[in-house]
Amino acid sequence: MNKSYPNTRMRRNRSAKFIRNLVRETSFSVDDLIYPVFILPGKKKKEPIKSMPGKNRYSVDILLPIIGKLHKKGLNAIALFPVVGKEKKSKDAKEAFNSRGLVQSAVKKIKKEYPNLGIITDIALDPYTLSGHDGIVDKDGYVLNDKTVNVLTKQALSHAEAGADIVAPSDMMDGRILSIRKAFEKNKYHNIKILSYAAKYASNFYGPFRDAVDSSKNLNDSSKETYQMDFANITESSLEINLDVNEGADIVIIKPGLPYLDIVSKIKKEFSIPIFSYHVSGEYSMIKTAALNNCINEKESVIEAMYCFKRAGCSAILTYYTPEIIEWLKSN
Ligand code: PBG
């Protein structure tokens, strides 16, 4: 291509709204959204999350009508994150696979009300361990891989039994996708999808989430760097994705979101598998607090961020902004 001025004026195709609409390369709609929600045990509970202004944790009875309304407006799926009481946390995290646990019973209740709403459950042990880590620790605090995979597999099976549509291992243990896939095949859960957090970085942007699920106190400044990826690395993301695809993942997540779109764009070129991204808690809170301080236009910035995810190659985005976006898209 040998294009030059003035035969080519890039501004011609930007000169009016109709032409901008016609040449736009990516689209974004409610179809692309997944709403992550924090659930509390008990009834009639609604607790604000301090580090995520505007967001709450809900007991399931209160959550039901909220997600019902969103589902009616087109929301396809939610992702559940439990807030587990101190008394249920243990060294071996056995509450994670309690068939009557908070997540398992929430899945049953939500499925009963809204059978067509996709339910994604988190596979990781951080809500259930005393250490606040995603796995079982040894006496030195090191997260034991194979022992953890064992528990994660039981957890995934218990979610499948409850009726989850998609299980999402976010723990970064080696081999957990294969182990869960084998267990699903053996138990005839052929259509339950595994959404693998295949490239998950040890990120500071998860801070507010750890407050929301009450795991920061337990973590007590200990980091997840022995299992989550080093944010300075790019090459190993391909290895991670390759392993999880071969072990039986149906979709992969790259996480966090906006600061890691270089990884999304690379993986999109290298692999033929759907990619989701997680616009994580810290990213939510950054936009939110900037907007509350009148530094940016909240609606326009969030919509722009969603297009950035799509442009990089994401099929869907997990974002706490889902309810707001659904309202904004409606009023456009
Ligand atoms: C833990 C988990 C985390 C998030 C989702 N699952 C936090 C962590 O790895 O410490 C973060 C999500 C967010 O920040 O919004 N299994």
Residues whose N, C-alpha, C, O or C-beta is under 5 A from the ligand:
A	BS01	PBG	A124 D126 D134 S170 F205 Y206 F209 V280 S281 G282
